[in-house]
């Protein structure tokens, strides 16, 4: 019996590319006002990124800490250490506010509200979207990020955290995501049911098959009914 439906967030409930680009732009303008002689240009920060990841590979899934540290170091030529740290902290708040200002796929919120009447819903994400900032805490009763559990999908840690939190067996949980490898293959490996929201452009096939395939989030309730009926 299916009791829980867990969701990927980015590119499953909204398109993440435009969100990040807009957040980067808002961040750049804010930093320019705070530190007029500084220019936040992500492409030019690659050497710092590479050095940080080399020194601490865990920053690869600790996205908030990674970006804040990156900004702090890049500000060092313009500010003293304390001011750079403070400014980087403020910059991350600006970025996270914009990063969580998303345009949901058509029908996504209605779909979540429909499902929450019959199932426990939760979010499992490699990113730093926040269900509270997004206003999704009325639909989702739990949320775990790669930063929280210490490993990104396709590692099993996020799924194991959800199973431990809900107390359900793998066969009682469905995972919904757009990535055939990080979402479908990874959740299948743990024993969850899977629904693949197939991307519209050049979907990459995984090594395993999802239980159901949908092309629009609004098709999810029908897919869940099929799984429940099996």
N, C-alpha and C positions, 0 to 999 in steps of 0.2 A: 504493500500500500504506500503510495507516494504521499509524503507529509510536507516536504520542504522543496522549494524551488530557489536556487541560487543563481545569481546573474553576474556576468562580466558587466562592466559599465561602459568604458570608452569603445565607441564604434558598435556597441550593442544597443544602447539606449539613446545615443546621440553620436554625431560625427565629430571625432575629437580633433582632427586637423585644423579646422577653422577656429576652434576654441583656443588651442595652444598658440596659434599665430596671433590672434587678437590679444591674448594675455601677454604675450611677448611684447607686443606693440605698446600696450598700456604700461607695462613694467618699464620699458625703455623711456617713455615720456616722463614717468614719475621720477626715475633716476636722474634724468637730464635736469629736471627742476631742482631736485635735492642737491645734486653735485654738477653744476653747469659745465665744468671742464671734463666731465666723464661721458663716455658714449658706450652704452650697452649694445654690443654687437656680437650675438652668439657665435657667428662663424669665426670671429677673431679670438674667441675664448677657447678654441679647441686645444691648444697646447696645455692650458691650465686644466681642462677637463681630463686630458690624457694622463697628466701627472697625478691628479687626484685619484683617478681610478687605479693607477699603477700602485699608489701608496696604500689605498684602501678599496679593494674591489667590491666591498659590500655597498659602497655608494651607488653602485649600478642599479640596485633596487631600493635604495633609500633616497628617493627622488627629491623630497623636500630638503633634506639635509644636504644633498649634493648641490642643488641649485643655490641654496643659501651660502654654502661654503665657497662656491664658484664666484658668486657676486662679491663676497667679502674679500677674497684674494684679489679680484680684479680692481677693487676700489683702493687697495693698499697704496698705490702710487699717489693718490689724491687725498687720502684721509689718514689720520692716526689710527692705530689698531682698534681702540675702543669705539671710535666714531664709525669706522668701517663695519665693525660687527653690528653696531646698532642700526646703521643704515641698511645692511643686508637683511636684518630681521624685519625691518619695516617693509623692505622691498618684497620679501616673501609673502607678507600679508596682502600686499597689493596684488601680487601674482595669483595667489590662491583664491582671492575673491573673484578675480576675472576668470580663472581656470574653472571655477565652479558655476559660472554664469553660462549655461548651455542651452541650446535649442534642441529639445527632445525630438526624436523621430515622431512623425505623425502617428498618433494612437498609442504611443508608449505609456504615457501616464494612465490613460484609460485602461490599458491592458493590465498594468500593475494593480490598479484599484480593483479590477474584476477578480484577479487571482488571489488577492490578499484576503478575500472573504472565505476562501476554501483551503489555502495553504499558508505555511509560514514562509516568508520571503526574506532573502538576504543578498548581500553583495560580496563578491570576491574579486579583487582587482589588483593588478600589478601597478597601477597608477596611484595618483594622490587626489583623486576625486573624493569628496566628502559627502556622505548622504545627509548630514545635518545642514551643511551649507547649501546643498542641492534641494533641500526641502523634501527628501525622500524618506525621512525617518518615520513618517506616518504609514509608509508601505513596508519598509524593511525593518525587521526586528533585530538584525545583526549585520555587521559589515567587518570584513577583514581585508587588510592590504598586505602586499608583499613586505612593505617596510615593517609592519607590525609582527608578522610571523617569521621574518628573517630569510625568506626565499621567495623568488617570483615563480609563477607558472612558467614552464610546465612541471616544476617540482611539485610534489604532492602536499606540501605544507599547508597551503590555503584551504584545500579540500578537507584535510584532516582537522584543521581548526574548526571548520564549519560543522563537521560531524561531531566533534567533541562538544561544541557549544550547544548543538541541538539535541544531542543524545540519540540521534537516529542512525540506522544502518545505511550503508552506501546505496542499497537498492531502494531506499525510501526517499532519496534525494535526486532531483533533476538539476543539471547545470546547463545554463543557456549562455552561449557566447558566439562571437563571430570568427574566432581564430581556430582553424581546424586542428592545429597542433597544440597551442598553448591552452585552449579551452576543451576541445572535443577529445583529442588523444589523451591529454593529461587527466581529465575527469574519468574517461573510460578506464584508464589504468588503475584508478582507485576503486572502480566498481560502481560509479554513479551512472544514472541514466543521463543522456545528453541530447540537447537540441541545438543544432547548428543554424545560426542566423547567417545564411550564406551571403558574403559580401557581393555587391553588385558589380565590382570591377575586379577581374582576374583573381578569383578565389583560389587559394592554394589548398590542395587536397591534403588531408592527413593520412596517417597509416591505418587508422581504424575508422569504422563507420559510426555516425551518430544514430541514435534511435529514431530521430525525426529531423527533417530539414525544412526550414521555413525561409521565405524570401522577404518577409515583412513581419515586424514585431507583432502586428495585429493578428497574425496567424497563430500566435503562440497558444492561446486558450484551446484551439482546436487540436493542436499537437499534444497538449497535456491530456486532453480527453482521450486521445488514442492510447497514450501510455497508460493511463489509469484503467482503460478497458482491456488491456492485455492480460 
